[in-house]
């Protein structure tokens, strides 16, 4: 009986952690994608500008 209680507590705790992590990831991913996209656009823009001006 004691082992079942421990098992239930661990399962409940891990389920809560997994749920919280999913929420955190869902919050962070859109922000991270925006930042990464902006950095990529700026990097690409600098490369194109250098190529057009002949300063590669």
C-alpha positions, -999 to +999 in steps of 0.1 A: +000+000+000+028+024+008+045+017-025+013+026-044+011+059-026+047+068-035+041+057-071+010+079-073+029+109-058+058+105-083+034+101-112+014+131-102+046+152-097+061+142-131+028+149-148+026+184-133+062+191-143+055+179-179+024+201-181+043+232-167+072+226-191+048+224-221+033+257-210+067+273-207+078+260-242+045+272-257+052+307-243+089+309-253+088+294-288+070+323-306+094+348-289+125+328-299+113+324-334+108+361-338+143+368-325+160+341-346+141+353-377+151+389-371+188+379-367+186+358-399+171+387-419+197+412-407+225+388-414+212+381-449+207+418-455+243+426-445+256+399-469+235+412-498+245+448-491+282+438-490+278+419-522+261+448-540+286+473-529+316+451-537+329+450-502+328+413-497 
